[in-house]
Amino acid sequence: MSSPTFLTGGGWDAPAEVYGPFLRAAGAAPRIGCVIVDEGDGEEQFTRYEGALAKAGDCAPVPLLVPVGGRFDPGLLADLDGVLVSGGLTPAYQEAFAGCLDGLRRLLSERGLPYAGFSAGAAVAARRAVVGGWLLDGVPVCPQDSAEDLAEVDVRAGLGLVPFGVDVHAAQWGTLPRLIAAVGRGDMPYGVALDENTLVEVAGDGHARVSGLGRAHVVRPTGDGDVLVRSYSAGGTFPVTPVD
């Protein structure tokens, strides 16, 4: 059994269709664990996600707050029907999961629990996660405001729910060039940069489906450090190429 995976590029103006597929995969009136790295406003952030999910369908969100610097306990998902990993400082989310990457991936797979990643939560779903940075060998590749408090582009171990790297807020924060740089450098086999309010649903048939208001930009290497970018709007699909 695999874990259905739903990745959103951030944004708070998403139509119901962005969260709807995730909730349907979780079952009738599901209990959804909302993992939030608490930077001091965890309860406020939970209220925002609770409202966004409520617009998409009947569900019972459950706050799972992790203090900055803390570690997530996969046991918290025991009685839940799905997990939403929210947005915030991406390096902090990677650090929160660093001690349970294999265990959490195995638990999700064994139980077939759907995973939804929003912004940082989408980035860390990758096998190789882009967690921030704005410089590649000292050369700017995206706006410094998108750097997540890091200088050099930083790629770390992620959950491995999808074989491609993920960057988020692509159109809004100008992060597509960062993903292009990371793929061109060989940090990951290929990547997907997501605009805000845009969903990529990774299906079990070897394809991913795009929905929402923006685009998914698929970055694939062509050799010698070059890449090919193809953008998909709502209704588009692209192949998910497995990697060893």
N, C-alpha and C positions, 0 to 999 in steps of 0.2 A: 504494500500500500504506500502511496506517495502523499506528500503534503501539497494540496492545491495552494498556489502562491499568487498573490495579488500585490502589485507594486504601484504606488502612486507618487508622483513627483512633487508633492506638497501642494499648498494652496487651500484656502478656506471657502472658495466659491464653487466647489465641485457639485455637479448635479448628482442626484440620487444614484444614477447608474454607475458612479465610480465606486460606491460602497456596496451597492446592491448585490453584485455577483459574489462578493465575499460572504455576505450574510446568508445568501441562499446556500452556499457551499457548507455553511456551519449548521444548517438545519432549521427546524421550526423554533421560533423564539429562543435563539441561542444565547448562552452566557458567554460574553466576549471579554477576555482579559486584555486590558489596555496597559501595555508596558510603557512607563514614562520615567525617564531619568529626571529626577526631581532637582531642578536648579533653583528651587525656592518658590516656584509657582506651580508645583505639581498638581495640586487640587484644582487650580484654575484651568490648567491645561486639560485635565481629565474632563471637566465640564464642557469644554469645547468639543472634544472627541465624542463625548456622550451625546451632545446635540447633533453632531454630524451623522452619527450612526442612527440616531432616532429618526432622522429625515429619510433614511434609506430603507427602514423596515423595523419590524417588531423584534427587539433584542434587549438583553440585560447586560450593559457594560459593567465591568468590575475593575476598579483601579488597582494596578500593580505598580506601586511607586518604588523606584530604586534610587537611593541617594547618590549624588555625584561621587564617584570613586568606589561605589559599592558593587556587589556582584549579584546577578540575577539568579534566582533559584528555580530551575525548571519544575520542581515539585509544585509550584504555585498553580500550574496548569492542570492539575489532576482532575478537577471537576468542571473544567471549562470546555466549550465547544469550538473555540477558535481563539486566535491571538492577534491583536493589532499592536505592532511596535511603532511608536509614534515618532515625532520629529523633535529636533533639538540639536545639541552639539554632537555631531556625528562621532568624533573620537571617543566621547564619553559613552555612547551606546556600544561601540565596539569593545571598549574596556569592560563594560557591564556584562557582556556575553563571552568575553575572552576565556573564562574558565569553564564554559559549558558548551562550546561550539558543537562538538561531536554529540554530546548527550542531548542537547536540545534538538538538533537536526534529527537524531534517531527517534526521539520521543514524538516529534511531529509526524514523522514518516510512519511509525508503527501504529499510531492512532488515527492517521489520516486527517489530522487537525489542519484546517485552513490557516494560512499565515497571510496577514496583510501588513505591508510595510509602508509607512507614510514618511516621505522625506528621508531622514536618517534611518528609519526602519527599512526603507527600500534599499538604501545603500549597503547596509550590513547584511542583507539577505544574500549577497553575492558570495561566491567562493573566495574571490579576491576583491576586497571592499575599498573603494575610494573614499577616504575619510576626510580629505581636505587638502589644503595647500593651494598656492597660486603661482609657484615658480617651478620650472623644470630645469634643473642644473643652473639655477640663477636667472633664467629667462622667464618673464611673465607670460603665462598662458591663459589666465582668466583674471577677472577683477579681484583685487585684494580683499574686498568686502566679502567675497565668497570663500575665503580661505579657511574658515573654521578654526581660527587662532593658530594655524600652522603656516610655515613658509614654503618649504618644498612639498610638491605633490606627494602625498603619503598613501600607500596602498597596503592594507593589512589583511590578515586572515578574517574571513567572514563566515556566515552560517552555511554557505554552500547549498542553499536552496535552489539557486539558479546558476548555470555555468558561466554566465556573462557578468562583467562588471556593471555597476549601476551608478550613474550620477543623476542629480535631481535639480529642480528649479532651472532647467536648461535654458529656456528662453528668457526667464525673468532675471536670473543671476549671471547669465553668460558662462555657464559651466561646461557647455559642449566642447569647447577647445581643450579643457582640462582632461576630459575623457579621451579625446582624440590623441592628446599627448601621451596618456597612460597606455592606451592600446598600441600606439606607434612605438613606444619604448619596450613593449612586450610584457608589461605588468599583468596582463590578462589576455585570454585568447580573443575576446571581442567584448563589446560593451553596448549598453543602451542608456542614453540620456533622456530623461523624462521631463517634459514641461509640467508646470503646475496644473492641478485639476485634470490630470491625465492618468489613466489606468492602463497597465499592461497585465493581462491575465495569462499566466503560463499554464497551458492546458496539458493534459496527459498524452496528447496525440503528436507531440513534437513541434507544436506551433504556439505562438503567443498572439493574443488578440488585443488590439488597442481600442480604447473607448475614452469618452470624456471630451474636454474642450480644446486640448492642445495636441501635441505630437510626441511620438516616441522616435528618437533618432538612433538608428542602429549603426554602430561603428565597427567595421571589420577590416583587418589588415590585408593588404595586397602584396606585401613583401618589401624589403629594403626600407622599412620604416614608414612606408606610405599606408594610407587607409582610405577606405571607401565609406561614405556616409549616405544612408538612405533614410528618409523620414516618412513615417506612417501616421496618418490621421485616423480618426474614429472609424471603426469598421475594418481597418487594415489588419493584416496578419503577417507575421514573419517567422521563418523557421528558427527553432531553438536547437542549435547544434551542440550535442553533448561533447564533453572533453574528458580526457583521461585524468 
